């Protein structure tokens, strides 16, 4: 029977719940909205499966030699509607062309984030773009296994811990399974997200709107009552996320940030593209694509003709995106932050007490943004 003595010992991947043959495990939210397993001892038969599939209790490693590429989708429309270089769309589109299914993070009708199955191209937009909230896996591991047992192709995407949870849950290799994880900063609190959007009649959320460019992206929330758009450096939710105040406890000592991953492919932003490979930096988004396996290489071969790419040095790329291998630090005054947040009814303006952006820097970035838009109109 799995036991969580410290919250940092659970990444919330749902592998234990999916594996339990007696449905004795329920994932229950804590006060921050993060889900942890709760065991119904009257149903438990002490089979030990929950412990065998836990990626934190069963840390695995690989001796692969990852290859890194700068890459971007040749279709600028798709790339501009993607968080980075639009590579996920190409991977997913290929799997769908094989009558397969793709799993990824989507907003539900309440704008909570959950994993869903997509089997048609018209629904791909639901799982495109970054979702800066921990996704609820639910029973998608079971569904993916059923797809694989039926002989279908499956692309399962998620955070590194979710992918390792899936692989342990499956307990065997599947020829038609492809996995793609991300370079993850850490997963933010679903409860803080709910409070942030509370009272808004939301129609659309885009955490990586590129109207001001890829590097200087905006948070965009379209609502019936009041549309909202703000640069990620100044949005209160973004500041809380990027300054590490609203992350899951396991993220501060993440066991899945490593060079040699178990996924077939890792996707992330090629931050520093202007220095690493300036000829591929047009501020519309350039992906860092890292291949870990032969299957990952084969999948990339299938989409190469639809993207521009060039092999790069992984160590250099990691210098600009250290989240690939390094956990973020836990703020020392994090409990004070949550106390303030509670006292202020969840109003994230309290983050400004803990994270400050200088006025001069804010003005400088706004001027840059205006100049960029003016130049863009001239072209």
N, C-alpha and C positions, 0 to 999 in steps of 0.2 A: 504494500500500500504506500503510495507516494505521500510524503510529508514535506510541507514547506515551513521550515523553521525560521528562515529569513526571507523577506520579500525579494531580495536580490538574487535568490536561488530559483526564481521562476521567471521565465521570459514571456509567458502567456501564449505559447505557440499552439495550445490545444491538442497536442499529440496524445497526451494521457487520456483526455476525454474521448477522442476519436477511437482510441485503441481498446477502451474498456468493453469487454464482451457482455457485461451486465448493465451497461448504462448507469453505473454507480457514481460517475463523476459529473459534476455540474460546474461550469465555469461561472463564478460569482464575482460581481464587481465590488471593489473596495471603495473607500470614500473619494478616491481620485478617478474612479471609473476604470481602473485596470482590473483585468479578470484573473482570478486565481482558482485552482481546483478545490472543490468541496466534495468530500467523500461521503456517500451514504453507506455507512458500515453495515446496515442490514442487507444491502445488495452485494457488497464486496465478497469475492470468493478467494481473495489473497493469491491471485494467479501471478501477480508481479509484472504484468504487461505494462502498466503505467510507468513503472520505474525503468523498464527496458527501453521504452521509446522516448524518455526524457532527454533532450539534447544537452541539458546542463549536467545531468548525472552521467551521461555517456558522451564525453567529449571525443570527437573523432578528428583525425588529421589526414592530410593527403601529401604525397610527395610529387605532385604535378609541378610542371614548370609553366606558370601562367604567361600568356602573351598579351601585350597591351596594344590597343589601336586607338587612334583618334578617328572618329567616324561621324558621318552625318547623312541623313536621308537626302536623296537627290530631289525629292519633292518638297519644295519650300513651304507649301501650304500645310503639309503634314508636320513638318519640322516646327513651324511657328505655333502649331496647336499642340505641341509636345513640350515636356518640361525641359528637355535637353536637345539632343540631336535627332530625335525621331527614330531611333533604332528599334525600340520595343515594338513599334507598329509593324516593322518589316518582319521581325521574328514571329509575331503573333499571326500576321497575315499568311505567312508560309504554312504554319501549323493548321490554320483554318482551311487552307487550300488542299490539305491532305484529309479533309473531313474530320479534323481533330477538334479539341476544345482547349481553351485558354482560361487560366484562373488568375485573377488579380483583384486589386483593391478598388472598391466602388463606393460612392455615396448611396445610402438608401433614401427612402422618402422623407426621413427626418434629418438627413445629412449627417447621420452617423456613418462610420466607415466600416465596411464589411467585405469579406472575400466573396466573389461570385464566379460562376461558370459562364463563359461566353462561347457560343458555337456559331455565331454569324458575324460577318464583317460589319454589318450596320450597328452592332452593339459594342464594337471595339472601343468607341469613344468613352464608354462608361468606365473602362479600366485604364484609360490613358491618363497621363499627367500625375504628378506627385500628390499624395494625400498625407498631410502632416498631422495625422492622428493614428494611434495604433489600430490596425484593422482587426476586426473580429473574424477569426478563421472559421468559426462554426464547425460544420461537418464536411467541409470541402476536401479534407484528406480522404474521407470515406468515398466521396463522390469521384475524386480523381482515381482512386483505386478501382472503383467499378468501371470507369472509362477504360483504364488500362487492361483490366481483365477481359473486357469486351474486344480488345485489340485496337483501340483507338489511339491516335497520337494525342499527347497531352503536353502542354507547356504550362508549368506552374511557376508563377512569379511571386516574390514577396521579399521580406527582410531576410537576412542571413539566418537568423534563428528559426524563422518559419520554414525555410527550405530544409534545414537540418532536422527539424521536427518531422517534416513530411518524409524524408528519407529513412529515418528511424522507424516511423510508423509503418511504412511499406514493407520493411524487413527483407526486401529482395530487389534486385535490379530489374528494370523494365526497359526493353529495347526502345520502346516508343515514348518514353518519358524524357522530357527536356526540362531543366530547371534554370531559372534565371533569378539571381538575387540582386540587391542594390548596394550601393555605398550609402550606409545608413548613419546619420548623425545620432539617432536615438529616436524612440517612439514617444510622442507626446500624449498627455492625459486626455482620454475621451470626455471625462467630466468637465475639465477646463474648457475644452472645445465647445461643449454644449452650452456652458454658461456664456461663452464669448458670443455665440450666435442666438442666444435666447431672445425671444420676442421679435425676431426678424422673419419676414415672410420670404424666405430664400427661394430663389429659382435656379441659381447657378453659383458655384464656388470654383475659383481657379487660383490655386496657391502660386502658380508660376506664370502669370500673365506677362507677355513679352512686348507689350506696347511701347515700353521704354527700353527695350532690349533684353537680352538674355542675362547679362551680368547684373543689371540694375532692375531685376524683375519686381513686379507688383503683386500684392494680394488683392484679388478682385472678388467681391461678393455682390451678385446681382439679386436684388430683392424687389418685391412689389411696392414696398413702402419707401425704401431708401437705398439706392445703389451706393456701394462703397468701393473705393480703390485707393490703395496706399502702398508706397514703397516698403519692401520687406524690412528695411533697416529701421523704419519708424512705426510700423504696425505693432500694436501691443502684444498680440498673440505671437507674432513672429519673433519679437524680442524675447518673450518668455521662453520660446522654444530654442532659439539659437544661443541664448545665454544659459541654457541647461536647467532651468528652474522647473519645468513641467514634464520631465522625462520619467520613464519607468525606472525603478531602483536597479534592475539588472543591467540597464544601459551604461551605468557608471563603471561597471566592471564586465563589459561585454566579452563573452568567450568566443564570439564568432567573427570578430574583426581580425583577419589574418590574410597573409599573402596566398596561401595554398587552401583554397576553399573547396567545398564539396559540390557546389553548384557547377553547372556546365558553363555558364556565362555570368559575369557581373557587369551591370551597367551603372554609370554615374556621370556626373558632370566633369568635363575636362577643364576644371578651373586652371587658370594660367595658360590657356591655349595661346594667348597672344605672345607668350614667351616660349612655349614648348614647340608650337607649330603655327606661326603667325599666318601662313598662307591659307589655313583652314579656319581662321577666326574671323567671322563676319558679324558677331554679336547676335546671331539668330539661334545659336545653340550648337555646341559640339560635344558629342558623347565620348566618354572614356569607356571603351569596351574591352573587357578582360576575359580571355578564354582560358578555362581550366581543364578541359577534357577533350578527348577525341570527338565526342558527340557535339560539344560546343563548337569545335572547329568545323565539323560537317554542317552544322546549322548555319554558321556564319558564311560558309561557302555558298549556301543556297540563296543568300540575300545580297551578296557582294555586288552584283550587277546593278542594284538599285541604290547604292550608297557610294559616297566618296570616303576613302579611308587611307590611312598610312600607319605603319607600325611605329611605335614610339617606345621609349624607355620607361618601364613601369615605375622604377624608383623615382624618376624625375616627376612623373605624374602624381605620385603619392606625396611628394613634397608640397604640392598645391592642394591636395585633397587627402589630408591625413586621416580622415574618418574611415578610410579603407582598412586601416590597421590599428587605429588608436581610439580608445574609449574617451569620451568627454569627461571633464572633471565635475564633481558634484559640488554645487555652491555651499559654502559653509553656513550661510544664513538661510537655507532653503525652508526650514521650518518657520522662521520668522515671515518669510514670503507667504507661505500658505496660511498662516494666521492672519496676516494682513488681508489676503484675498478673501478669507471667510468673513472677516469683520466688515469688508466692503462689498458683501453680497456677490462675490465673484467678479467684480469689476477689475479687469486686467490693467487698468490705469496704474494700479499699485506697482507694476513692474518698473515704472519710471523712477521709483525710489531706489531701485537696485541697479538699473541699467540706464546710463545716461549717454546721449549722443550730443556732441557739441553743436551749438547753433551754427558756427562757421562752416562745419563740415556738411551740415544739412543744406545750407544755402549753396555751397559749392556743388553738391550733387544735383540739386535742382537746376542750377545753371547749365551743368553738363547735359542734363536730360533735355532741356529746352533747345540747346544748340544742336543736339543730335536729331531732334524732331524737325528743326528748321532745315538742316542739311538734307534730311531724308525727303522732305517735300521738294527740295530743289532738284533731286535726282528723279 
